[in-house]
Amino acid sequence: MNALDWPFFEPRHRTLARELEAWAKQHVSQAHTADVDAACRALVRALGAGGWLQHAVGESIDTRAICLIRETLARHDGLADFAFAMQGLGSGAISLAGSAEQKARWLPRVARGDAIAAFALSEPDAGSDVAALSCAARADGNGYILDGEKTWISNGGIADFYVVFARTGEAPKSRGISAFIVEAGTPGFEIAERIELIAPHPLARLRFTNCRITGAQRIGAPGEGFKLAMRTLDVFRTSVAAAALGFARRALDEALQRATTRKMFDATLADFQLTQAKLAQMATTIDSAALLTYRAAWQRDQGAKVTREAAMAKMAATEGAQQVIDAALQMFGGLGVTSGVPVERLYREIRALRIYEGATEVQQLIIARELLKDPRG
C-alpha cells in the first residue's frame, strides 16, 4: 500500500502530493551553483510562484500538508526543503501572535516568496536550553534597544526580516523573553559571521549593538516570547521528521537502483542475502518512522496535544534516516563518498536534522517527561 493511501490522509492531501511531485520534477534540481545564497533566493521565489509557500503561512496550519510538502521536497533536494521550511518557521510567530498590521505587512510577502524570513532564537550559550538566552531588549521610551548575539540562524545573511527572541526581564528565565521583528539593514544590526556547514545552507551569526526598534515591532505580549517560540517549533517539529523521511526514501531509491544494476561475482548486488537483509531493514525503518510522523501530524490537525508524539516522530525519523542513508552509501562503496553523488549529498544533509529544532537527546527527555506525567499515554 502506498503511504498516501493510509487513513491519516484526506483526498486533498493526496491531490497535493501528486501535484507537488509533478511540480518538483520540473522546478527542483540538486544541480545548484556555488552561490548558495542565490540558489536559496531562487527557490523561495519559485516556491512562492508555485503557490506552495501559502501552506506554511497563516494562523491555521495543515500539519499533514506541511509534512507531505517537506517530505517531497527533501526527496528531490535538501535546499528546496530548507527554503520552504524556513519561510514557515521564520514567519510562524507572526502567524500565531502578530498584530493585524504585522500580518498584513509580512505574511503575504512571505507566501509569495517576495520576502525571506528567519527565526533567530539560538545563541552561543543558549541552544537546547533556550531559557538561558542573554540577548536583551531594553525598554526605551516607546521602543526597545537590542544588544547581544544570535548564532546558527538559518537564512542569516539573506533574510529580509528576522523574528528575534530577546530577554525583556518581566520575570526570571523563560517568563522574561519577548519576540520582535527586526528588518535587515536596521542600524545596530549586523551579520557578524557567515557560517559554513557540511551541507551548504545560508547560515549566520547575528550581532545587535544598541539596535533601536519600535514597540510596534514586538510580537504578542511582553514576556510571552518563550511560549511563542515553543508554539512555533511545535507546529514545525513534526515536519522535520517528514524531511528526514524524504531523505531516507531517496536513499532507499538510490540503494535499490544500485543493488539491482551493480554487477559483482557473476551476479548483482541485490542477489546477495546480506544486501537483501539490509534493504529490508531500511524499508522497515522508513515505514516505522512514517507511521509515527503522520500519526503526530494527524493528531495535531485534530487539535490534540502532540508534545510526546512529535518528539517520537522527530527522534525516530531523523535517527532512522541517518541509518538508512549510511547503509545506502555503503552499497555504493567508493563511489558513495564521491562529492556530488546523491547518497553523498544525503549523508551531509541528514546530519543537521538530528540536532536542530531539538537534538535527539532533548527529544528523549521530552518523551520521558511526558511519559512520567501520564504512564498510560
matplotlib code that plots the C-alpha trace (Angstrom):
import matplotlib.pyplot as plt

x = [0.0, 1.2, 1.7, -0.8, -3.5, -3.1, -6.2, -4.2, -4.8, -7.8, -8.3, -7.0, -3.7, -3.3, -4.0, -1.5, 1.2, 0.7, 0.7, 3.8, 5.6, 4.9, 6.0, 9.2, 10.3, 10.1, 11.4, 13.7, 17.2, 20.2, 22.5, 22.9, 25.6, 28.4, 26.3, 24.1, 22.5, 21.4, 20.1, 18.1, 16.6, 15.6, 14.0, 12.0, 10.7, 9.9, 8.0, 6.1, 5.2, 4.1, 1.7, 3.4, 4.5, 0.9, 0.7, 3.5, 2.0, -1.1, -2.9, -4.4, -1.6, -2.4, 0.3, -0.2, 0.1, 3.3, 4.8, 3.9, 5.5, 8.6, 8.9, 8.5, 10.9, 13.5, 13.4, 14.2, 16.6, 17.6, 17.9, 14.4, 13.1, 15.2, 13.8, 10.2, 10.6, 12.4, 9.7, 7.2, 9.4, 10.7, 7.2, 5.5, 5.4, 3.7, 1.2, 0.4, 0.5, 1.3, -0.8, -3.1, -0.6, 2.3, 0.4, -0.7, 2.8, 4.8, 2.7, 1.5, 5.1, 6.4, 3.7, 4.6, 8.3, 8.9, 10.3, 12.7, 12.1, 14.4, 13.9, 16.5, 16.4, 19.7, 22.7, 26.4, 25.5, 21.8, 20.9, 18.9, 18.5, 16.6, 15.6, 19.3, 19.4, 21.1, 20.4, 18.5, 15.8, 15.8, 12.7, 13.5, 10.6, 8.1, 10.5, 13.4, 17.2, 18.6, 22.0, 23.5, 24.2, 22.3, 24.0, 23.2, 20.5, 19.1, 18.6, 21.1, 22.5, 19.8, 16.6, 14.6, 13.4, 14.3, 12.0, 14.3, 13.7, 15.3, 15.2, 13.0, 13.1, 9.4, 10.2, 13.1, 14.3, 11.7, 9.0, 11.0, 11.5, 9.7, 9.7, 10.5, 10.6, 13.9, 14.4, 17.6, 19.6, 18.3, 21.1, 22.9, 22.1, 24.8, 25.7, 28.8, 29.8, 28.6, 28.8, 29.7, 28.0, 28.8, 25.5, 25.6, 22.7, 22.6, 23.5, 24.9, 25.8, 23.9, 25.0, 22.9, 24.6, 22.4, 19.9, 16.7, 13.3, 9.8, 7.2, 5.1, 7.8, 7.2, 5.1, 2.5, 2.6, 5.8, 7.3, 5.4, 8.2, 9.4, 5.9, 5.6, 8.9, 7.8, 4.4, 6.2, 8.5, 5.6, 4.0, 7.1, 8.8, 6.8, 7.7, 11.4, 10.6, 8.9, 12.0, 14.1, 11.6, 12.2, 15.9, 15.6, 13.2, 15.6, 18.4, 16.4, 15.6, 19.2, 20.2, 17.6, 18.8, 22.4, 21.7, 19.8, 22.3, 25.7, 27.4, 29.5, 30.8, 28.6, 25.5, 24.1, 24.5, 20.8, 21.3, 23.2, 21.3, 23.3, 22.1, 18.5, 18.6, 19.9, 17.2, 14.5, 15.8, 15.9, 12.4, 11.1, 12.9, 11.3, 7.8, 8.1, 9.2, 6.5, 3.7, 5.0, 5.3, 1.9, 0.3, 1.6, 0.6, -2.9, -3.3, -2.2, -4.7, -7.4, -6.5, -4.7, -1.6, 1.3, 4.3, 5.3, 4.2, 6.1, 9.2, 8.9, 8.5, 11.4, 13.7, 12.7, 12.7, 16.0, 17.9, 16.4, 17.2, 20.8, 21.0, 19.2, 21.4, 24.6, 23.5, 22.8, 26.2, 27.8, 26.3, 27.9, 31.4, 34.0, 31.5, 29.3, 31.9, 32.5, 31.4, 28.1, 26.8, 23.2, 24.0, 27.0, 24.8, 22.1, 24.8, 25.7, 22.1, 20.7, 23.3, 21.9, 18.3, 19.4, 20.3, 18.2, 14.7, 15.7, 18.6, 17.8, 18.8, 16.3, 13.6, 14.4, 13.9, 10.6, 9.3, 10.3, 8.9, 5.5, 5.5, 6.1, 3.3, 0.9, 2.3, -0.9, -0.3]
y = [0.0, 3.5, 5.6, 8.2, 5.5, 5.4, 6.7, 9.7, 11.5, 13.0, 13.3, 16.9, 15.7, 13.0, 15.6, 18.0, 15.3, 14.4, 18.0, 18.8, 15.8, 16.9, 20.5, 19.4, 17.3, 20.4, 23.1, 21.5, 20.3, 19.4, 20.9, 24.2, 26.8, 27.5, 30.6, 29.0, 32.4, 32.9, 29.4, 29.7, 33.0, 31.5, 28.5, 30.8, 32.7, 29.5, 28.0, 31.3, 31.4, 27.8, 28.6, 26.2, 28.7, 29.5, 26.2, 27.3, 30.7, 31.7, 31.0, 27.7, 25.3, 21.9, 19.8, 16.9, 19.2, 20.7, 17.3, 16.0, 19.1, 18.8, 15.0, 15.5, 18.5, 16.8, 13.7, 15.9, 18.5, 19.4, 23.1, 23.2, 21.7, 24.2, 27.2, 26.1, 25.2, 28.4, 30.6, 28.9, 28.8, 32.4, 33.8, 31.4, 33.7, 36.4, 33.9, 32.8, 36.1, 39.0, 42.2, 42.8, 45.3, 42.8, 40.1, 42.3, 43.7, 40.4, 37.3, 37.9, 38.7, 35.6, 33.5, 35.0, 34.4, 38.2, 38.4, 35.9, 35.1, 34.0, 32.6, 34.0, 32.0, 30.2, 31.9, 30.8, 29.7, 29.0, 26.3, 23.4, 25.5, 28.3, 29.8, 30.7, 33.2, 36.5, 38.7, 41.6, 44.1, 47.1, 49.2, 52.8, 55.3, 53.8, 51.2, 48.9, 48.7, 45.3, 44.1, 40.7, 37.9, 35.1, 32.2, 29.2, 31.4, 29.8, 32.3, 34.6, 37.0, 36.7, 37.3, 40.4, 40.2, 38.3, 37.2, 37.8, 36.4, 38.6, 38.9, 41.8, 40.9, 40.7, 37.6, 35.2, 32.7, 31.8, 34.1, 37.2, 36.8, 38.7, 38.4, 41.1, 41.7, 43.2, 44.2, 43.6, 46.8, 48.2, 50.4, 48.5, 45.1, 43.3, 39.9, 39.2, 36.0, 33.7, 30.0, 27.2, 23.8, 20.4, 20.7, 24.3, 26.4, 30.2, 30.5, 33.3, 34.7, 37.9, 40.9, 43.6, 46.7, 49.5, 48.4, 50.5, 49.1, 50.4, 49.0, 48.1, 45.5, 43.4, 40.3, 39.5, 40.5, 41.3, 38.2, 35.8, 35.2, 31.8, 30.4, 31.8, 30.2, 26.8, 27.1, 27.9, 25.0, 22.7, 23.5, 22.6, 19.9, 17.1, 18.4, 17.9, 14.2, 14.4, 16.0, 13.1, 10.7, 12.4, 12.0, 8.4, 7.5, 9.0, 7.0, 3.7, 4.5, 5.1, 1.9, -0.2, 1.1, 0.4, -3.0, -4.2, -2.9, -3.3, -6.5, -8.5, -12.0, -13.0, -11.7, -8.4, -6.8, -7.5, -11.2, -11.4, -12.1, -9.5, -6.9, -8.2, -8.1, -4.5, -3.4, -5.0, -3.2, 0.1, -0.2, -1.2, 1.7, 4.1, 2.8, 2.8, 6.5, 7.4, 5.9, 7.9, 11.1, 11.1, 9.9, 13.0, 15.2, 13.8, 14.2, 17.8, 18.5, 17.1, 19.6, 17.2, 18.0, 16.2, 17.0, 13.4, 12.2, 14.9, 14.2, 10.5, 11.2, 13.5, 11.2, 8.0, 9.7, 11.5, 8.7, 6.2, 8.3, 8.5, 4.7, 4.3, 6.8, 5.3, 1.8, 3.2, 4.9, 1.7, -0.1, 2.4, 1.7, 4.2, 5.9, 6.7, 9.1, 10.9, 14.6, 15.3, 11.7, 11.7, 9.4, 11.6, 14.7, 13.0, 11.9, 15.6, 16.8, 14.4, 15.1, 18.5, 17.2, 15.2, 18.5, 21.4, 22.1, 19.9, 17.4, 13.7, 13.8, 16.6, 14.6, 11.7, 14.0, 15.3, 11.8, 10.6, 13.7, 13.3, 9.5, 10.2, 12.7, 10.0, 6.5, 5.3, 7.6]
z = [0.0, -0.9, 2.2, 0.7, 1.0, 4.8, 6.7, 8.0, 4.8, 3.1, -0.7, -0.7, 0.8, -2.0, -4.6, -3.0, -3.0, -6.7, -7.8, -5.9, -7.2, -10.7, -10.0, -8.2, -11.2, -13.4, -11.0, -8.4, -9.1, -7.0, -9.6, -7.7, -8.4, -5.9, -4.9, -2.2, -1.3, -4.9, -5.2, -2.0, -3.1, -6.4, -4.7, -2.4, -5.4, -7.3, -4.3, -3.9, -7.5, -7.4, -4.5, -2.1, 0.5, 1.2, 3.1, 5.5, 6.3, 8.3, 11.6, 10.5, 9.5, 8.0, 9.6, 7.2, 4.2, 5.6, 6.2, 2.7, 1.2, 3.2, 2.5, -1.2, -1.5, 0.7, -1.6, -4.5, -3.0, 0.6, -0.2, -1.6, 1.7, 3.6, 1.6, 2.2, 5.9, 6.9, 5.3, 7.7, 10.7, 10.2, 9.9, 12.3, 15.3, 13.2, 12.0, 15.6, 17.5, 15.2, 15.1, 12.2, 10.8, 11.2, 9.4, 6.6, 6.1, 6.1, 5.6, 2.0, 1.0, 2.7, 0.9, -2.5, -1.9, -2.1, 1.5, 3.1, 6.8, 9.6, 13.1, 15.5, 18.8, 19.4, 21.0, 21.5, 25.1, 24.6, 22.2, 23.7, 26.9, 25.3, 28.6, 29.1, 26.3, 27.1, 24.1, 25.7, 24.7, 27.0, 27.1, 26.0, 25.6, 23.2, 21.9, 22.7, 22.4, 21.4, 22.5, 22.1, 19.6, 17.9, 16.1, 13.9, 12.3, 9.1, 6.3, 8.2, 5.7, 3.1, 5.1, 4.7, 8.4, 11.5, 14.3, 17.3, 20.8, 23.5, 27.2, 28.4, 32.1, 33.1, 35.1, 35.6, 32.9, 30.2, 31.5, 30.7, 27.0, 24.2, 20.4, 17.9, 14.2, 13.1, 9.5, 7.7, 7.5, 10.8, 12.3, 15.1, 13.5, 11.6, 10.2, 12.3, 10.6, 7.8, 8.9, 6.5, 7.0, 5.6, 3.7, 2.4, 3.6, 4.3, 8.0, 10.1, 13.5, 14.2, 16.4, 17.9, 19.3, 20.5, 17.9, 18.3, 17.3, 17.9, 20.3, 17.2, 16.3, 19.3, 18.5, 21.1, 24.8, 26.7, 28.4, 26.1, 23.7, 25.1, 24.8, 21.3, 20.3, 21.6, 19.9, 16.6, 17.0, 17.9, 14.6, 12.6, 14.7, 13.1, 9.7, 10.5, 10.7, 7.4, 5.8, 7.2, 5.6, 2.3, 2.6, 3.6, 0.8, -1.7, -0.2, -0.5, -4.1, -4.9, -3.0, -4.9, -8.2, -7.3, -5.9, -9.0, -11.5, -9.8, -11.2, -8.7, -8.9, -11.8, -10.1, -9.0, -5.5, -4.9, -5.3, -2.1, 1.1, 3.1, 0.7, 0.8, 4.6, 4.6, 2.1, 4.3, 7.4, 5.5, 4.3, 7.7, 9.4, 6.9, 7.3, 11.1, 11.1, 8.5, 10.8, 13.8, 11.7, 10.2, 13.4, 15.0, 12.1, 12.0, 15.8, 15.7, 12.9, 15.1, 17.8, 20.1, 22.1, 20.4, 22.5, 23.0, 19.6, 17.7, 19.8, 19.0, 15.3, 15.1, 17.0, 15.1, 11.7, 11.9, 13.6, 11.3, 8.2, 9.3, 9.4, 6.1, 4.3, 5.8, 4.6, 1.1, 0.9, 1.9, -1.0, -3.3, -2.0, -3.0, -5.3, -2.3, -0.8, -4.1, -3.9, -5.7, -5.8, -4.4, -1.4, -0.5, -0.5, 1.5, 4.1, 4.6, 4.6, 7.2, 9.9, 11.0, 11.3, 14.4, 16.1, 15.0, 16.5, 19.4, 19.4, 19.7, 23.4, 24.0, 22.3, 24.7, 27.7, 26.3, 25.7, 29.2, 30.8, 29.1, 29.9, 33.6, 33.6, 32.3, 32.1, 30.3, 27.4]

ax = plt.figure().add_subplot(projection="3d")
ax.plot(x, y, z, "-o")
ax.set_aspect("equal")
plt.show()
